[in-house]
Amino acid sequence: MNAAPRRHIAAGNRLGGSGRRNLHQPVEQDRARVLEIAIAQRSVRTFASGLRNANGLCWNPVTAQLWVAVNERDQLGGDIVPDYITSVREGAFYGWPYSYYGQHVDARVEPPRPDLVATAVKPDYAVGAHAASLGLAFYRGDRLGSMHDGAFVGQHGSWNRIPPSGYKVIFVPFKDGQPEGEPVDVLTGFLDDKGEAHGRPVGVAIDAHGALLVADDVGNTVWRVTSASNPSAPAAGAARP
């Protein structure tokens, strides 16, 4: 949230991951979007739509744009559709449920809306299919080794993908306020050799000393991650059961 008298919240879709059901049911109204609340006016409006399950709302410190991490749809295969992180443009439509990752049509959805698909915005950066990216936090500093400018993403992990995806925290490098380069694994080790989860990352945040905090809702733990080269804090490491 920003400091202005307006606040932004995300409302995920309710009718499942495939979009096959009647999308015009009342339970879907004002869902799959980012809403803007004008506090003084006590009013709510749609800021951006077509975002199936947006999480981790935060502000890009370089561009001052709102960014989110988005969980995309299921039942199209193990490698699609990718979750993503993206800037959120005011008034923009991001595809759900009629298309994915821009203007790739989801033929399962009836009735189709080619008029909306034609306006769908392509997200900024893919972070892997079914990884359940739930946390997002920007970082600009020198307390975390080679990671100086970018965004951390907490990936809760897939529920039925083979092999599993997610179950880790990644760092996406940025340059001039935009993603650039491949993601880097930061915190891993949440799955044992049998594929059982002893931890699942959710929210991520930067503390007052520049360390990364990771909420783990299976391990019931908040992990604090620092650089091994930082003598004032404990070394970073993988989560252990």
C-alpha angles and dihedrals in degrees: 000000000000129000096250121103089263127083132197126214133176124231115195126210118269106201101074138268103293102055092222097129128083101293093192095068113123092247089070096055112119091004133122091037147085113257126205119214119203101205100196093046093041089224135135128206138171111266095180134349142200093059104133099201114353121188141167098041110198141149124256104236093212103044099023088227124143113249132190141184112232131204109213133207133292140224098051096099140285096286102043143096101031120214111233148191117227147165112254114231117205110253094007127139118217102193112261120170102356099049140006135223091005118316103351101131119231099216092194093073117094130228097027121222109207089168091062094040089057089061098044114129119225111235120244103240137009118221102184137289121285093354091131097226105201107157131058130178130165120224132196113168148085103251098091106063115248092353105098109141124024146062134290117220123199110213113199093194139244122289102212109003118127110243098023119246130207119014090138147073118251134192119222112202117228133197124191090352097308133097114264128175137002123319119257125219108238107168121022140146098090093125122065126216090276093054094252117144118236090173140009123200118230121158124023129197142164116241128218091269095052097258123136117247119202124190113215113195096189098045089040087226141124108218119208113207124195136161119274087225091060105092094192095066139040117272122265119255146163122278112260129202 
